[in-house]
Amino acid sequence: MTRRPISCFVIACNEADRIEKCLAPLAGWVDQLIVLDSGSKDDTVALAKKYADEVHETDWPGYGPQRNRALALCKHEWVLNIDADEIITDALKKEIDQVLSSPRLDATIISFPWHTFLFGKPLKHGRYASPQGKLFFKQGAQFKDRQVHETLLMPVYKEKILKAPLIHHSWRNYHHVLEKHLKYATLIAEEKAAKGKRSSMAYATLRFFTDFLQQFILRGGFLDGWRGYMMAVILGQYAYHKYAALVALQADAKYKAKSHD
């Protein structure tokens, strides 16, 4: 049988330096290519229009709601969710073609090995080396309504993991690594505060060490050398900032409540 058609969406904002590397391998291969831009100040939209079938300019409601907006625009049963910092390889496209051409496809989500590069080399162990479920059967699927770490919710979860990798250039430089993790940490802290969750500086400090050790020792980050050590420290900081930011939000709320008394 012929390969099942694919809708692909990319959400983007200020990605002019790398959007073409993302879209060029997708254009002409997927059956519908959609880009949702949320207020780019650079040439992202103009560059996206060179490759995509549809380019929509939107506001920014958060990662989960934005992905659900894009999902609603997808007209085919199989949907590929690629980020602007990811590049699909020819080997992966060939493997996807083979899987989606099978008459006995017994999967609702297809995951790819994730080759996340940190300063010139991929991390082969830990959080950023885990396979990512990027291709899925649309019926009943929805992204969790969260600002960040928006899990894909599916009525039936049957995973197939492919062998060819998806290339991931998440960070432009060292500053971007720290900036991105701090941004995500504060967003998560705000979600926790909105749900009434609480923290303490002791717990925030504890989480630095537990998350560092989990990444560096338990997940084998030490096998990635100095890059593995650096990422373990960054993930420890990420955990610390989530709960330290929550402590700060608690203090702000307490101060504001007292000032209104």
C-alpha positions as CSV (number, residue, x, y, z in Angstrom):
1,M,0.0,0.0,0.0
2,T,1.1,3.6,-0.4
3,R,2.3,5.6,2.6
4,R,-0.4,7.0,4.8
5,P,-0.6,10.8,4.4
6,I,1.0,13.0,7.1
7,S,0.1,16.4,8.4
8,C,3.0,18.1,10.0
9,F,3.0,21.3,12.2
10,V,5.8,23.5,13.5
11,I,5.2,26.2,16.2
12,A,7.8,29.0,16.0
13,C,8.8,32.4,17.2
14,N,12.0,34.3,16.2
15,E,13.5,31.2,14.6
16,A,14.9,32.8,11.4
17,D,18.4,31.5,12.1
18,R,17.2,27.8,11.9
19,I,13.7,27.5,10.6
20,E,14.9,26.7,7.1
21,K,16.9,23.8,8.2
22,C,13.8,22.5,9.9
23,L,11.3,23.0,7.1
24,A,13.4,22.2,4.0
25,P,13.5,18.4,4.7
26,L,9.8,18.4,5.4
27,A,8.6,20.4,2.4
28,G,7.4,18.1,-0.4
29,W,7.7,15.0,1.8
30,V,4.8,15.5,4.2
31,D,1.3,16.0,2.7
32,Q,0.4,19.1,4.7
33,L,3.0,21.4,6.3
34,I,1.7,24.0,8.8
35,V,3.6,26.7,10.7
36,L,2.1,28.6,13.6
37,D,4.1,31.8,14.3
38,S,3.5,33.6,17.6
39,G,4.7,37.2,16.9
40,S,8.2,36.8,15.5
41,K,10.2,40.0,15.1
42,D,12.6,38.6,12.6
43,D,12.2,36.9,9.2
44,T,10.6,33.7,10.5
45,V,7.3,34.2,8.8
46,A,8.8,35.1,5.4
47,L,11.1,32.1,5.5
48,A,8.3,29.8,6.6
49,K,6.2,30.8,3.6
50,K,8.9,29.5,1.3
51,Y,8.3,26.0,2.5
52,A,5.0,25.6,4.3
53,D,1.5,25.0,2.8
54,E,0.0,27.2,5.6
55,V,1.6,29.9,7.8
56,H,-0.6,31.3,10.6
57,E,0.3,34.3,12.7
58,T,-1.1,34.0,16.2
59,D,-0.7,35.2,19.8
60,W,1.0,33.0,22.4
61,P,-1.3,31.1,24.7
62,G,1.3,28.6,26.0
63,Y,2.8,25.5,24.5
64,G,-0.1,23.1,25.1
65,P,-2.8,25.4,23.7
66,Q,-0.7,26.4,20.8
67,R,0.0,22.8,19.8
68,N,-3.7,22.1,20.1
69,R,-4.4,25.0,17.8
70,A,-2.0,23.5,15.2
71,L,-3.5,20.0,15.7
72,A,-6.9,21.3,14.9
73,L,-5.6,22.5,11.5
74,C,-4.2,19.1,10.6
75,K,-6.5,17.3,8.0
76,H,-4.7,13.9,7.9
77,E,-5.0,11.0,10.4
78,W,-1.3,10.9,11.1
79,V,0.3,14.0,12.6
80,L,4.0,14.8,12.9
81,N,4.9,17.4,15.6
82,I,8.3,18.9,14.8
83,D,9.9,21.8,16.6
84,A,11.9,24.6,14.8
85,D,15.1,23.4,16.5
86,E,14.7,19.8,15.1
87,I,15.8,18.4,11.8
88,I,14.4,15.2,10.3
89,T,17.1,13.1,8.6
90,D,16.7,11.2,5.2
91,A,17.2,7.9,7.1
92,L,14.3,8.8,9.4
93,K,12.0,9.8,6.6
94,K,12.7,6.5,4.8
95,E,11.9,4.5,8.0
96,I,8.7,6.5,8.5
97,D,7.7,5.8,4.9
98,Q,8.2,2.1,5.5
99,V,6.3,2.0,8.8
100,L,3.3,4.1,7.5
101,S,3.2,1.9,4.3
102,S,2.6,-1.3,6.4
103,P,-0.9,-2.7,6.0
104,R,-0.6,-4.1,9.6
105,L,0.5,-1.0,11.5
106,D,-0.2,-1.8,15.1
107,A,0.8,1.5,16.7
108,T,-0.8,4.8,17.6
109,I,2.4,6.7,18.4
110,I,5.8,6.5,16.7
111,S,8.9,7.6,18.6
112,F,12.3,8.5,17.3
113,P,15.7,8.5,18.9
114,W,16.6,12.0,19.9
115,H,20.1,13.2,19.1
116,T,20.3,16.4,21.2
117,F,23.5,18.4,20.5
118,L,25.3,20.3,23.2
119,F,28.3,22.3,21.9
120,G,29.0,20.2,18.9
121,K,28.3,16.6,20.1
122,P,25.0,14.7,20.9
123,L,24.2,13.7,24.4
124,K,23.9,10.0,24.3
125,H,22.6,9.5,27.9
126,G,20.0,11.0,30.1
127,R,16.9,13.1,29.7
128,Y,17.9,14.6,26.3
129,A,18.6,11.2,24.8
130,S,15.2,9.6,25.4
131,P,13.1,8.7,22.3
132,Q,10.4,11.2,21.5
133,G,6.9,10.4,20.4
134,K,6.6,12.8,17.5
135,L,4.3,11.0,15.1
136,F,0.9,10.0,16.2
137,F,-2.6,9.0,15.2
138,K,-4.8,12.1,15.5
139,Q,-8.2,10.6,16.5
140,G,-8.8,11.5,20.2
141,A,-5.3,12.9,20.7
142,Q,-4.9,16.2,22.6
143,F,-2.0,18.0,24.2
144,K,-2.3,18.7,27.9
145,D,-3.3,22.3,28.6
146,R,0.0,23.4,30.1
147,Q,2.4,26.4,29.6
148,V,5.3,24.0,29.2
149,H,6.0,20.2,29.2
150,E,2.7,19.7,27.4
151,T,2.2,15.9,27.4
152,L,0.4,14.3,24.5
153,L,-2.8,12.6,25.8
154,M,-4.1,9.7,23.7
155,P,-7.1,7.4,24.1
156,V,-5.0,4.4,23.1
157,Y,-1.2,4.4,23.5
158,K,0.6,1.8,21.5
159,E,4.2,2.9,20.9
160,K,6.7,1.9,18.1
161,I,10.3,3.1,18.4
162,L,12.2,3.6,15.2
163,K,16.0,3.4,14.8
164,A,16.9,6.5,12.7
165,P,17.4,9.7,14.8
166,L,15.8,13.1,14.9
167,I,18.5,15.8,15.2
168,H,17.8,18.3,18.0
169,H,19.7,21.6,18.3
170,S,17.9,23.0,21.3
171,W,20.5,25.6,22.4
172,R,22.3,28.2,20.4
173,N,24.9,28.9,23.0
174,Y,25.6,28.6,26.8
175,H,23.5,31.7,27.6
176,H,20.6,30.2,25.7
177,V,20.9,26.9,27.6
178,L,20.5,28.7,30.9
179,E,17.9,31.2,29.6
180,K,15.6,28.5,28.3
181,H,15.7,26.3,31.4
182,L,15.1,29.4,33.7
183,K,12.2,30.4,31.5
184,Y,10.6,26.9,31.7
185,A,11.3,26.7,35.5
186,T,9.5,30.0,36.2
187,L,6.5,29.0,34.0
188,I,6.2,25.7,35.9
189,A,6.5,27.5,39.3
190,E,3.6,29.8,38.2
191,E,1.5,26.7,37.3
192,K,2.2,25.2,40.7
193,A,1.4,28.4,42.5
194,A,-1.9,28.6,40.7
195,K,-2.8,25.1,41.9
196,G,-2.0,26.1,45.5
197,K,1.2,24.0,45.7
198,R,3.9,25.1,48.1
199,S,7.7,24.7,48.5
200,S,10.6,25.7,50.7
201,M,14.2,26.6,50.1
202,A,15.3,23.4,51.7
203,Y,13.3,21.4,49.2
204,A,14.5,23.5,46.3
205,T,18.1,22.8,47.4
206,L,17.4,19.1,47.9
207,R,16.0,18.9,44.4
208,F,19.2,20.4,42.9
209,F,21.2,17.4,44.3
210,T,18.6,14.7,43.5
211,D,18.1,15.8,39.9
212,F,21.8,16.2,39.4
213,L,22.5,12.7,40.6
214,Q,19.6,11.2,38.7
215,Q,20.9,12.7,35.4
216,F,24.7,12.2,36.0
217,I,24.7,8.8,37.8
218,L,21.4,7.0,37.4
219,R,20.8,8.0,33.7
220,G,24.5,7.6,32.8
221,G,25.2,11.3,32.1
222,F,28.8,10.8,33.2
223,L,29.4,8.7,30.1
224,D,29.0,12.0,28.0
225,G,32.1,13.5,29.7
226,W,32.2,17.2,30.5
227,R,29.0,17.7,28.4
228,G,27.2,15.2,30.6
229,Y,28.4,16.9,33.7
230,M,27.4,20.3,32.5
231,M,23.9,19.0,31.6
232,A,23.5,17.4,34.9
233,V,24.4,20.6,36.7
234,I,21.9,22.5,34.4
235,L,19.1,20.1,35.2
236,G,19.9,20.3,38.9
237,Q,19.7,24.1,38.5
238,Y,16.4,23.7,36.6
239,A,14.9,21.7,39.4
240,Y,16.2,24.2,42.0
241,H,14.8,27.2,40.1
242,K,11.3,25.6,39.8
243,Y,10.9,25.4,43.6
244,A,12.9,28.5,44.5
245,A,10.6,30.5,42.1
246,L,7.6,28.9,43.8
247,V,9.0,30.1,47.2
248,A,9.4,33.6,45.8
249,L,5.8,33.6,44.5
250,Q,4.6,32.4,47.9
251,A,6.4,35.3,49.6
252,D,5.1,37.8,47.0
253,A,1.5,36.6,47.6
254,K,1.9,36.8,51.4
255,Y,3.3,40.4,51.1
256,K,0.5,41.5,48.9
257,A,-2.1,40.0,51.2
258,K,-0.6,41.8,54.2
259,S,-0.4,45.1,52.3
260,H,-4.2,44.9,51.6
261,D,-5.1,44.3,55.3
